[in-house]
Amino acid sequence: MAAPQGYPLLCLENPLLDIQARADDALLEKYGLKANDAILAEEQHMGLYDDLMKLDAKLIPGGAAQNTARGAQYLLPDNSVLYIGCVGKDNYGEILKKTCEEAGVHTEYRVDETQPTGKCGAVITGHNRSLCTHLAAANEYKLEHLKQPHIWDLVEKAKFYFVGGFHLTVCVPAILALAEEAAAKNKPFMLSLSAPFIAQFFKDQLDSVLPYTDYTVCNETEARAYSESHNWGTEDVVEIAKKLALLPKKNTQRARVSIVTQGTDATIVAIASLSGEVEIKSFNVHELPKEAINDTNGAGDAFAGGFLAGLVGGKSLEDSVDMGQWLAAKSIQELGPSFPYPKQTY
Ligand code: 26A
């Protein structure tokens, strides 16, 4: 049962189960995968999941924004986060629901009758991760689900919106419905750029949503992919962060903040003002000895989760970035996109 007062943070994207294993470069080569990337699976990738299982893969709840939702709830009071997406009518879907419940995240899944729950092959080589996603049911999210009265009631009660950019491949009308609600009522809307292929191959979808964003978050590779696909003629991350912050906006009552994470290098934050200036701030990451790192799968999602927990909790921008970096450092010490239990306090 949904909490009658609703949930301050609403997240939307693709619920996936991660099939994660350590592997060598030969497996990457077999499927033509880059060491550090995220792609949509094609026919030739379908054998990857069985190959990973043979490598003693672990099944770990994933889906980028679902990780972010669990991450934000990790730092927030009970009943703070609602997550929406589409799963299949199967055991994997049940596992995802249960994991969210255990993390205190309320889910409103659309349950697709025909497709199985989506999965993501996570190939870990050293500190790199290659993600290959078979969306299946996750690709079946529909605007009609969001518009059902009991769900739309929760949409209206939400105060912050986070959409994972991977959903741009699935259901742009649902993203725009949330974005319109946010802009119309001056509520913050945040989008992650998710992976280079989004800016490359889903450029129009991305550009239809960007005007609604009050916050964007991406890593350095995604920032450069955006710049390249828009012929900005620069690979300079600070320059790109500035330009992202200054893109046109629907909600003119808020100026945009664009955030670019860079692994172990400093996080760049470009803060626009309503008069069109941009201030750049740089935040060094929380240092971690290399041997403390388990894997980096989900590091960016955890950053977004910690950052959102800060925003939703009324913290300053600086404190929110620090919370994002803190949670990312915690997550990369766990297996996959997970967080330490018993809970650690920020
Ligand atoms: C549409 N695609 C490709 C995806 C994803 C995805 N989540 C949603 N849509 N490809 C990978 N992921 C998730 O990213 C997390 C790490 O950041 C994986 O499930 C993994 O948990």
Boltz pocket constraint, residues with backbone or C-beta under 6 A from the ligand:
constraints:
  - pocket:
      binder: B
      contacts: [[A, 13], [A, 14], [A, 16], [A, 17], [A, 18], [A, 38], [A, 39], [A, 40], [A, 61], [A, 62], [A, 63], [A, 64], [A, 65], [A, 67], [A, 120], [A, 131], [A, 132], [A, 133], [A, 135], [A, 164], [A, 166], [A, 167], [A, 169], [A, 297], [A, 298], [A, 299], [A, 300], [A, 301], [A, 337]]
      max_distance: 6.0
